[in-house]
Amino acid sequence: MKKAKVLLALVFSLVFIAESVPTVVVNAAEETTVVYVTKTGEKYHSEGCRYLKKSKIEKSLEDAIDEGDEPCSVCHPPQITE
């Protein structure tokens, strides 16, 4: 029973940490921001995201958005503000 409580506390802690990671917002006037996409995905990612283990293609943030890619909900890559 004690192991179950510890495991449950760990899971809740990880969920809280994942949800509290701030999203980086980039001003459209700034220089080119690099993000990454996968061969088959429809999301763009920050360097080091776990979804980039099998493929990792570098793109500008602007190109990724223009091509319809959306930000990853795990790594919280930069987003453009108007």
Helices and strands as residue ranges (DSSP letters): H 2-19, E 25-27, E 34-37, E 43-44, G 50-52, E 57-60, H 61-66, E 70-71, E 79-81
